[in-house]
C-alpha cells in the first residue's frame, strides 16, 4: 500500500490572546462564581506560558 497524497487545512480565523481574554470576560461574566478578574489573570498567565500570541 502506498499513500497517494497528504492534505492539511488550517482555519482561516486568527485569534490573539487579547481576543481570547475578551471572550472569556464576555461569556463568563454572568456565570462565574468568584472574582472574574482573578480568573482572567490566570487565563492570561497560561496563554503567555504557552508562548503563542495568536491561534487559529
PDB file of N, CA, C, O and CB in Angstrom:
ATOM      1  N   UNK A   1       0.847  -1.177   0.000  1.00  0.00           N
ATOM      2  CA  UNK A   1       0.000   0.000   0.000  1.00  0.00           C
ATOM      3  C   UNK A   1       0.892   1.239   0.000  1.00  0.00           C
ATOM      4  O   UNK A   1       1.883   1.295   0.729  1.00  0.00           O
ATOM      5  CB  UNK A   1      -0.964  -0.002   1.224  1.00  0.00           C
ATOM      6  N   UNK A   2       0.540   2.235  -0.820  1.00  0.00           N
ATOM      7  CA  UNK A   2       1.275   3.499  -0.873  1.00  0.00           C
ATOM      8  C   UNK A   2       0.292   4.654  -0.704  1.00  0.00           C
ATOM      9  O   UNK A   2      -0.873   4.571  -1.093  1.00  0.00           O
ATOM     10  CB  UNK A   2       2.064   3.633  -2.213  1.00  0.00           C
ATOM     11  N   UNK A   3       0.798   5.727  -0.115  1.00  0.00           N
ATOM     12  CA  UNK A   3      -0.013   6.945   0.031  1.00  0.00           C
ATOM     13  C   UNK A   3       0.031   7.713  -1.274  1.00  0.00           C
ATOM     14  O   UNK A   3       1.098   7.894  -1.860  1.00  0.00           O
ATOM     15  CB  UNK A   3       0.494   7.835   1.214  1.00  0.00           C
ATOM     16  N   UNK A   4      -1.109   8.158  -1.722  1.00  0.00           N
ATOM     17  CA  UNK A   4      -1.192   8.939  -2.953  1.00  0.00           C
ATOM     18  C   UNK A   4      -1.006  10.426  -2.672  1.00  0.00           C
ATOM     19  O   UNK A   4      -0.444  11.150  -3.494  1.00  0.00           O
ATOM     20  CB  UNK A   4      -2.534   8.698  -3.649  1.00  0.00           C
ATOM     21  N   UNK A   5      -1.481  10.885  -1.504  1.00  0.00           N
ATOM     22  CA  UNK A   5      -1.384  12.315  -1.178  1.00  0.00           C
ATOM     23  C   UNK A   5      -1.623  12.527   0.311  1.00  0.00           C
ATOM     24  O   UNK A   5      -2.204  11.686   0.996  1.00  0.00           O
ATOM     25  CB  UNK A   5      -2.398  13.142  -2.008  1.00  0.00           C
ATOM     26  N   UNK A   6      -1.167  13.657   0.780  1.00  0.00           N
ATOM     27  CA  UNK A   6      -1.420  14.078   2.150  1.00  0.00           C
ATOM     28  C   UNK A   6      -1.916  15.522   2.086  1.00  0.00           C
ATOM     29  O   UNK A   6      -1.353  16.347   1.366  1.00  0.00           O
ATOM     30  CB  UNK A   6      -0.127  13.942   3.053  1.00  0.00           C
ATOM     31  N   UNK A   7      -2.971  15.821   2.841  1.00  0.00           N
ATOM     32  CA  UNK A   7      -3.534  17.171   2.814  1.00  0.00           C
ATOM     33  C   UNK A   7      -3.696  17.683   4.240  1.00  0.00           C
ATOM     34  O   UNK A   7      -3.855  16.909   5.183  1.00  0.00           O
ATOM     35  CB  UNK A   7      -4.897  17.189   2.068  1.00  0.00           C
ATOM     36  N   UNK A   8      -3.652  18.990   4.372  1.00  0.00           N
ATOM     37  CA  UNK A   8      -3.870  19.640   5.663  1.00  0.00           C
ATOM     38  C   UNK A   8      -4.605  20.952   5.439  1.00  0.00           C
ATOM     39  O   UNK A   8      -4.509  21.562   4.374  1.00  0.00           O
ATOM     40  CB  UNK A   8      -2.525  19.881   6.406  1.00  0.00           C
ATOM     41  N   UNK A   9      -5.331  21.369   6.448  1.00  0.00           N
ATOM     42  CA  UNK A   9      -6.061  22.630   6.350  1.00  0.00           C
ATOM     43  C   UNK A   9      -5.977  23.354   7.687  1.00  0.00           C
ATOM     44  O   UNK A   9      -6.050  22.729   8.745  1.00  0.00           O
ATOM     45  CB  UNK A   9      -7.545  22.391   5.940  1.00  0.00           C
ATOM     46  N   UNK A  10      -5.826  24.660   7.635  1.00  0.00           N
ATOM     47  CA  UNK A  10      -5.825  25.493   8.837  1.00  0.00           C
ATOM     48  C   UNK A  10      -7.047  26.394   8.799  1.00  0.00           C
ATOM     49  O   UNK A  10      -7.436  26.871   7.732  1.00  0.00           O
ATOM     50  CB  UNK A  10      -4.513  26.334   8.946  1.00  0.00           C
ATOM     51  N   UNK A  11      -7.649  26.629   9.943  1.00  0.00           N
ATOM     52  CA  UNK A  11      -8.772  27.560   9.987  1.00  0.00           C
ATOM     53  C   UNK A  11      -8.329  28.948   9.510  1.00  0.00           C
ATOM     54  O   UNK A  11      -7.184  29.343   9.731  1.00  0.00           O
ATOM     55  CB  UNK A  11      -9.356  27.638  11.419  1.00  0.00           C
ATOM     56  N   UNK A  12      -9.213  29.668   8.873  1.00  0.00           N
ATOM     57  CA  UNK A  12      -8.861  30.980   8.336  1.00  0.00           C
ATOM     58  C   UNK A  12      -8.857  32.073   9.404  1.00  0.00           C
ATOM     59  O   UNK A  12      -8.190  33.095   9.242  1.00  0.00           O
ATOM     60  CB  UNK A  12      -9.823  31.354   7.231  1.00  0.00           C
ATOM     61  N   UNK A  13      -9.591  31.866  10.485  1.00  0.00           N
ATOM     62  CA  UNK A  13      -9.681  32.882  11.541  1.00  0.00           C
ATOM     63  C   UNK A  13      -8.454  32.821  12.448  1.00  0.00           C
ATOM     64  O   UNK A  13      -8.057  31.750  12.908  1.00  0.00           O
ATOM     65  CB  UNK A  13     -10.971  32.689  12.373  1.00  0.00           C
ATOM     66  N   UNK A  14      -7.873  33.964  12.690  1.00  0.00           N
ATOM     67  CA  UNK A  14      -6.714  34.078  13.574  1.00  0.00           C
ATOM     68  C   UNK A  14      -7.149  34.834  14.826  1.00  0.00           C
ATOM     69  O   UNK A  14      -7.713  35.924  14.729  1.00  0.00           O
ATOM     70  CB  UNK A  14      -5.515  34.805  12.858  1.00  0.00           C
ATOM     71  N   UNK A  15      -6.887  34.258  16.008  1.00  0.00           N
ATOM     72  CA  UNK A  15      -7.345  34.828  17.268  1.00  0.00           C
ATOM     73  C   UNK A  15      -6.137  35.131  18.142  1.00  0.00           C
ATOM     74  O   UNK A  15      -5.286  34.268  18.360  1.00  0.00           O
ATOM     75  CB  UNK A  15      -8.326  33.869  17.993  1.00  0.00           C
ATOM     76  N   UNK A  16      -6.067  36.352  18.638  1.00  0.00           N
ATOM     77  CA  UNK A  16      -4.951  36.748  19.510  1.00  0.00           C
ATOM     78  C   UNK A  16      -5.293  36.421  20.959  1.00  0.00           C
ATOM     79  O   UNK A  16      -6.443  36.135  21.292  1.00  0.00           O
ATOM     80  CB  UNK A  16      -4.633  38.266  19.355  1.00  0.00           C
ATOM     81  N   UNK A  17      -4.277  36.469  21.811  1.00  0.00           N
ATOM     82  CA  UNK A  17      -4.505  36.261  23.244  1.00  0.00           C
ATOM     83  C   UNK A  17      -5.482  37.295  23.790  1.00  0.00           C
ATOM     84  O   UNK A  17      -6.327  36.971  24.624  1.00  0.00           O
ATOM     85  CB  UNK A  17      -3.176  36.326  24.019  1.00  0.00           C
ATOM     86  N   UNK A  18      -5.372  38.527  23.329  1.00  0.00           N
ATOM     87  CA  UNK A  18      -6.287  39.588  23.779  1.00  0.00           C
ATOM     88  C   UNK A  18      -7.725  39.260  23.388  1.00  0.00           C
ATOM     89  O   UNK A  18      -8.654  39.505  24.158  1.00  0.00           O
ATOM     90  CB  UNK A  18      -5.874  40.952  23.183  1.00  0.00           C
ATOM     91  N   UNK A  19      -7.904  38.704  22.189  1.00  0.00           N
ATOM     92  CA  UNK A  19      -9.246  38.299  21.752  1.00  0.00           C
ATOM     93  C   UNK A  19      -9.812  37.213  22.664  1.00  0.00           C
ATOM     94  O   UNK A  19     -10.989  37.245  23.023  1.00  0.00           O
ATOM     95  CB  UNK A  19      -9.211  37.798  20.296  1.00  0.00           C
ATOM     96  N   UNK A  20      -8.969  36.256  23.034  1.00  0.00           N
ATOM     97  CA  UNK A  20      -9.412  35.172  23.908  1.00  0.00           C
ATOM     98  C   UNK A  20      -9.798  35.714  25.279  1.00  0.00           C
ATOM     99  O   UNK A  20     -10.820  35.319  25.838  1.00  0.00           O
ATOM    100  CB  UNK A  20      -8.313  34.107  24.047  1.00  0.00           C
ATOM    101  N   UNK A  21      -8.988  36.613  25.819  1.00  0.00           N
ATOM    102  CA  UNK A  21      -9.310  37.201  27.125  1.00  0.00           C
ATOM    103  C   UNK A  21     -10.617  37.980  27.078  1.00  0.00           C
ATOM    104  O   UNK A  21     -11.405  37.942  28.023  1.00  0.00           O
ATOM    105  CB  UNK A  21      -8.177  38.117  27.592  1.00  0.00           C
ATOM    106  N   UNK A  22     -10.840  38.677  25.991  1.00  0.00           N
ATOM    107  CA  UNK A  22     -12.100  39.417  25.818  1.00  0.00           C
ATOM    108  C   UNK A  22     -13.286  38.450  25.773  1.00  0.00           C
ATOM    109  O   UNK A  22     -14.331  38.724  26.361  1.00  0.00           O
ATOM    110  CB  UNK A  22     -12.058  40.274  24.523  1.00  0.00           C
ATOM    111  N   UNK A  23     -13.126  37.325  25.079  1.00  0.00           N
ATOM    112  CA  UNK A  23     -14.191  36.320  25.007  1.00  0.00           C
ATOM    113  C   UNK A  23     -14.465  35.714  26.382  1.00  0.00           C
ATOM    114  O   UNK A  23     -15.618  35.493  26.749  1.00  0.00           O
ATOM    115  CB  UNK A  23     -13.818  35.212  24.007  1.00  0.00           C
ATOM    116  N   UNK A  24     -13.404  35.449  27.138  1.00  0.00           N
ATOM    117  CA  UNK A  24     -13.575  34.902  28.487  1.00  0.00           C
ATOM    118  C   UNK A  24     -14.373  35.880  29.341  1.00  0.00           C
ATOM    119  O   UNK A  24     -15.315  35.484  30.027  1.00  0.00           O
ATOM    120  CB  UNK A  24     -12.199  34.604  29.143  1.00  0.00           C
ATOM    121  N   UNK A  25     -13.998  37.159  29.301  1.00  0.00           N
ATOM    122  CA  UNK A  25     -14.738  38.181  30.076  1.00  0.00           C
ATOM    123  C   UNK A  25     -16.201  38.251  29.648  1.00  0.00           C
ATOM    124  O   UNK A  25     -17.102  38.280  30.487  1.00  0.00           O
ATOM    125  CB  UNK A  25     -14.081  39.568  29.906  1.00  0.00           C
ATOM    126  N   UNK A  26     -16.426  38.277  28.345  1.00  0.00           N
ATOM    127  CA  UNK A  26     -17.783  38.435  27.814  1.00  0.00           C
ATOM    128  C   UNK A  26     -18.684  37.257  28.164  1.00  0.00           C
ATOM    129  O   UNK A  26     -19.827  37.445  28.579  1.00  0.00           O
ATOM    130  CB  UNK A  26     -17.733  38.605  26.308  1.00  0.00           C
ATOM    131  N   UNK A  27     -18.169  36.047  27.997  1.00  0.00           N
ATOM    132  CA  UNK A  27     -19.007  34.862  28.167  1.00  0.00           C
ATOM    133  C   UNK A  27     -19.043  34.339  29.602  1.00  0.00           C
ATOM    134  O   UNK A  27     -19.897  33.517  29.934  1.00  0.00           O
ATOM    135  CB  UNK A  27     -18.524  33.773  27.257  1.00  0.00           C
ATOM    136  N   UNK A  28     -18.134  34.801  30.452  1.00  0.00           N
ATOM    137  CA  UNK A  28     -18.081  34.293  31.820  1.00  0.00           C
ATOM    138  C   UNK A  28     -18.686  35.245  32.838  1.00  0.00           C
ATOM    139  O   UNK A  28     -18.951  34.841  33.970  1.00  0.00           O
ATOM    140  CB  UNK A  28     -16.664  34.003  32.197  1.00  0.00           C
ATOM    141  N   UNK A  29     -18.909  36.483  32.468  1.00  0.00           N
ATOM    142  CA  UNK A  29     -19.371  37.492  33.424  1.00  0.00           C
ATOM    143  C   UNK A  29     -20.660  37.082  34.136  1.00  0.00           C
ATOM    144  O   UNK A  29     -20.808  37.326  35.334  1.00  0.00           O
ATOM    145  CB  UNK A  29     -19.583  38.813  32.714  1.00  0.00           C
ATOM    146  N   UNK A  30     -21.577  36.474  33.425  1.00  0.00           N
ATOM    147  CA  UNK A  30     -22.876  36.139  34.015  1.00  0.00           C
ATOM    148  C   UNK A  30     -22.868  34.826  34.788  1.00  0.00           C
ATOM    149  O   UNK A  30     -23.769  34.590  35.592  1.00  0.00           O
ATOM    150  CB  UNK A  30     -23.919  36.070  32.937  1.00  0.00           C
ATOM    151  N   UNK A  31     -21.879  33.969  34.569  1.00  0.00           N
ATOM    152  CA  UNK A  31     -21.939  32.631  35.155  1.00  0.00           C
ATOM    153  C   UNK A  31     -20.833  32.317  36.164  1.00  0.00           C
ATOM    154  O   UNK A  31     -20.941  31.341  36.907  1.00  0.00           O
ATOM    155  CB  UNK A  31     -21.891  31.627  34.068  1.00  0.00           C
ATOM    156  N   UNK A  32     -19.795  33.110  36.203  1.00  0.00           N
ATOM    157  CA  UNK A  32     -18.668  32.789  37.091  1.00  0.00           C
ATOM    158  C   UNK A  32     -19.030  33.082  38.537  1.00  0.00           C
ATOM    159  O   UNK A  32     -19.647  34.100  38.852  1.00  0.00           O
ATOM    160  CB  UNK A  32     -17.410  33.585  36.688  1.00  0.00           C
ATOM    161  N   UNK A  33     -18.631  32.171  39.400  1.00  0.00           N
ATOM    162  CA  UNK A  33     -18.810  32.364  40.836  1.00  0.00           C
ATOM    163  C   UNK A  33     -17.446  32.713  41.400  1.00  0.00           C
ATOM    164  O   UNK A  33     -16.587  31.839  41.517  1.00  0.00           O
ATOM    165  CB  UNK A  33     -19.420  31.086  41.537  1.00  0.00           C
ATOM    166  N   UNK A  34     -17.234  33.949  41.745  1.00  0.00           N
ATOM    167  CA  UNK A  34     -15.938  34.376  42.256  1.00  0.00           C
ATOM    168  C   UNK A  34     -15.454  35.607  41.526  1.00  0.00           C
ATOM    169  O   UNK A  34     -16.232  36.344  40.920  1.00  0.00           O
ATOM    170  CB  UNK A  34     -14.915  33.257  42.130  1.00  0.00           C
ATOM    171  N   UNK A  35     -14.168  35.811  41.596  1.00  0.00           N
ATOM    172  CA  UNK A  35     -13.544  37.005  41.053  1.00  0.00           C
ATOM    173  C   UNK A  35     -13.193  36.814  39.576  1.00  0.00           C
ATOM    174  O   UNK A  35     -12.277  36.060  39.246  1.00  0.00           O
ATOM    175  CB  UNK A  35     -12.292  37.361  41.856  1.00  0.00           C
ATOM    176  N   UNK A  36     -13.912  37.490  38.699  1.00  0.00           N
ATOM    177  CA  UNK A  36     -13.675  37.382  37.258  1.00  0.00           C
ATOM    178  C   UNK A  36     -12.289  37.889  36.890  1.00  0.00           C
ATOM    179  O   UNK A  36     -11.628  37.304  36.032  1.00  0.00           O
ATOM    180  CB  UNK A  36     -14.739  38.159  36.482  1.00  0.00           C
ATOM    181  N   UNK A  37     -11.840  38.959  37.518  1.00  0.00           N
ATOM    182  CA  UNK A  37     -10.508  39.496  37.219  1.00  0.00           C
ATOM    183  C   UNK A  37      -9.413  38.484  37.545  1.00  0.00           C
ATOM    184  O   UNK A  37      -8.432  38.371  36.810  1.00  0.00           O
ATOM    185  CB  UNK A  37     -10.269  40.791  38.002  1.00  0.00           C
ATOM    186  N   UNK A  38      -9.576  37.757  38.629  1.00  0.00           N
ATOM    187  CA  UNK A  38      -8.590  36.728  39.007  1.00  0.00           C
ATOM    188  C   UNK A  38      -8.597  35.584  37.995  1.00  0.00           C
ATOM    189  O   UNK A  38      -7.542  35.058  37.640  1.00  0.00           O
ATOM    190  CB  UNK A  38      -8.885  36.183  40.430  1.00  0.00           C
ATOM    191  N   UNK A  39      -9.769  35.206  37.539  1.00  0.00           N
ATOM    192  CA  UNK A  39      -9.870  34.140  36.540  1.00  0.00           C
ATOM    193  C   UNK A  39      -9.201  34.566  35.236  1.00  0.00           C
ATOM    194  O   UNK A  39      -8.477  33.779  34.627  1.00  0.00           O
ATOM    195  CB  UNK A  39     -11.347  33.771  36.287  1.00  0.00           C
ATOM    196  N   UNK A  40      -9.436  35.796  34.806  1.00  0.00           N
ATOM    197  CA  UNK A  40      -8.827  36.308  33.583  1.00  0.00           C
ATOM    198  C   UNK A  40      -7.309  36.384  33.740  1.00  0.00           C
ATOM    199  O   UNK A  40      -6.566  36.116  32.795  1.00  0.00           O
ATOM    200  CB  UNK A  40      -9.403  37.695  33.230  1.00  0.00           C
ATOM    201  N   UNK A  41      -6.861  36.746  34.922  1.00  0.00           N
ATOM    202  CA  UNK A  41      -5.424  36.808  35.197  1.00  0.00           C
ATOM    203  C   UNK A  41      -4.778  35.431  35.020  1.00  0.00           C
ATOM    204  O   UNK A  41      -3.683  35.324  34.466  1.00  0.00           O
ATOM    205  CB  UNK A  41      -5.173  37.335  36.627  1.00  0.00           C
ATOM    206  N   UNK A  42      -5.452  34.385  35.487  1.00  0.00           N
ATOM    207  CA  UNK A  42      -4.942  33.020  35.348  1.00  0.00           C
ATOM    208  C   UNK A  42      -4.934  32.578  33.892  1.00  0.00           C
ATOM    209  O   UNK A  42      -3.979  31.949  33.435  1.00  0.00           O
ATOM    210  CB  UNK A  42      -5.780  32.051  36.180  1.00  0.00           C
ATOM    211  N   UNK A  43      -5.993  32.904  33.166  1.00  0.00           N
ATOM    212  CA  UNK A  43      -6.045  32.563  31.747  1.00  0.00           C
ATOM    213  C   UNK A  43      -4.924  33.286  31.003  1.00  0.00           C
ATOM    214  O   UNK A  43      -4.272  32.692  30.145  1.00  0.00           O
ATOM    215  CB  UNK A  43      -7.425  32.928  31.142  1.00  0.00           C
ATOM    216  N   UNK A  44      -4.695  34.558  31.321  1.00  0.00           N
ATOM    217  CA  UNK A  44      -3.613  35.331  30.705  1.00  0.00           C
ATOM    218  C   UNK A  44      -2.260  34.661  30.955  1.00  0.00           C
ATOM    219  O   UNK A  44      -1.433  34.562  30.048  1.00  0.00           O
ATOM    220  CB  UNK A  44      -3.603  36.776  31.252  1.00  0.00           C
ATOM    221  N   UNK A  45      -2.040  34.201  32.195  1.00  0.00           N
ATOM    222  CA  UNK A  45      -0.791  33.520  32.532  1.00  0.00           C
ATOM    223  C   UNK A  45      -0.591  32.285  31.660  1.00  0.00           C
ATOM    224  O   UNK A  45       0.482  32.096  31.087  1.00  0.00           O
ATOM    225  CB  UNK A  45      -0.779  33.126  34.014  1.00  0.00           C
ATOM    226  N   UNK A  46      -1.621  31.444  31.557  1.00  0.00           N
ATOM    227  CA  UNK A  46      -1.480  30.200  30.805  1.00  0.00           C
ATOM    228  C   UNK A  46      -1.327  30.449  29.315  1.00  0.00           C
ATOM    229  O   UNK A  46      -0.613  29.708  28.640  1.00  0.00           O
ATOM    230  CB  UNK A  46      -2.672  29.304  31.051  1.00  0.00           C
ATOM    231  N   UNK A  47      -1.973  31.462  28.793  1.00  0.00           N
ATOM    232  CA  UNK A  47      -1.788  31.809  27.384  1.00  0.00           C
ATOM    233  C   UNK A  47      -0.352  32.258  27.132  1.00  0.00           C
ATOM    234  O   UNK A  47       0.262  31.864  26.140  1.00  0.00           O
ATOM    235  CB  UNK A  47      -2.778  32.917  26.962  1.00  0.00           C
ATOM    236  N   UNK A  48       0.183  33.084  28.033  1.00  0.00           N
ATOM    237  CA  UNK A  48       1.569  33.538  27.902  1.00  0.00           C
ATOM    238  C   UNK A  48       2.538  32.378  28.080  1.00  0.00           C
ATOM    239  O   UNK A  48       3.555  32.311  27.389  1.00  0.00           O
ATOM    240  CB  UNK A  48       1.874  34.641  28.926  1.00  0.00           C
ATOM    241  N   UNK A  49       2.238  31.474  28.986  1.00  0.00           N
ATOM    242  CA  UNK A  49       3.084  30.318  29.254  1.00  0.00           C
ATOM    243  C   UNK A  49       3.210  29.430  28.012  1.00  0.00           C
ATOM    244  O   UNK A  49       4.261  28.839  27.766  1.00  0.00           O
ATOM    245  CB  UNK A  49       2.521  29.510  30.429  1.00  0.00           C
ATOM    246  N   UNK A  50       2.143  29.346  27.246  1.00  0.00           N
ATOM    247  CA  UNK A  50       2.165  28.528  26.016  1.00  0.00           C
ATOM    248  C   UNK A  50       3.091  29.134  24.965  1.00  0.00           C
ATOM    249  O   UNK A  50       3.585  28.418  24.094  1.00  0.00           O
ATOM    250  CB  UNK A  50       0.743  28.386  25.436  1.00  0.00           C
ATOM    251  N   UNK A  51       3.330  30.434  25.035  1.00  0.00           N
ATOM    252  CA  UNK A  51       4.291  31.074  24.150  1.00  0.00           C
ATOM    253  C   UNK A  51       3.766  31.560  22.815  1.00  0.00           C
ATOM    254  O   UNK A  51       4.529  32.125  22.032  1.00  0.00           O
ATOM    255  CB  UNK A  51       5.367  30.157  23.902  1.00  0.00           C
ATOM    256  N   UNK A  52       2.524  31.365  22.537  1.00  0.00           N
ATOM    257  CA  UNK A  52       1.977  31.804  21.257  1.00  0.00           C
ATOM    258  C   UNK A  52       1.121  33.048  21.449  1.00  0.00           C
ATOM    259  O   UNK A  52       0.323  33.124  22.384  1.00  0.00           O
ATOM    260  CB  UNK A  52       1.150  30.681  20.604  1.00  0.00           C
ATOM    261  N   UNK A  53       1.289  34.011  20.572  1.00  0.00           N
ATOM    262  CA  UNK A  53       0.491  35.240  20.648  1.00  0.00           C
ATOM    263  C   UNK A  53      -0.815  35.116  19.865  1.00  0.00           C
ATOM    264  O   UNK A  53      -1.786  35.809  20.169  1.00  0.00           O
ATOM    265  CB  UNK A  53       1.298  36.426  20.121  1.00  0.00           C
ATOM    266  N   UNK A  54      -0.846  34.242  18.864  1.00  0.00           N
ATOM    267  CA  UNK A  54      -2.019  34.070  18.019  1.00  0.00           C
ATOM    268  C   UNK A  54      -2.314  32.582  17.828  1.00  0.00           C
ATOM    269  O   UNK A  54      -1.414  31.742  17.844  1.00  0.00           O
ATOM    270  CB  UNK A  54      -1.813  34.762  16.653  1.00  0.00           C
ATOM    271  N   UNK A  55      -3.562  32.293  17.653  1.00  0.00           N
ATOM    272  CA  UNK A  55      -4.008  30.931  17.401  1.00  0.00           C
ATOM    273  C   UNK A  55      -4.981  30.915  16.244  1.00  0.00           C
ATOM    274  O   UNK A  55      -5.584  31.932  15.900  1.00  0.00           O
ATOM    275  CB  UNK A  55      -4.651  30.324  18.653  1.00  0.00           C
ATOM    276  N   UNK A  56      -5.122  29.772  15.664  1.00  0.00           N
ATOM    277  CA  UNK A  56      -6.079  29.611  14.561  1.00  0.00           C
ATOM    278  C   UNK A  56      -7.192  28.687  14.995  1.00  0.00           C
ATOM    279  O   UNK A  56      -8.107  28.414  14.218  1.00  0.00           O
ATOM    280  CB  UNK A  56      -5.387  29.061  13.289  1.00  0.00           C
TER     281      UNK A  56
END
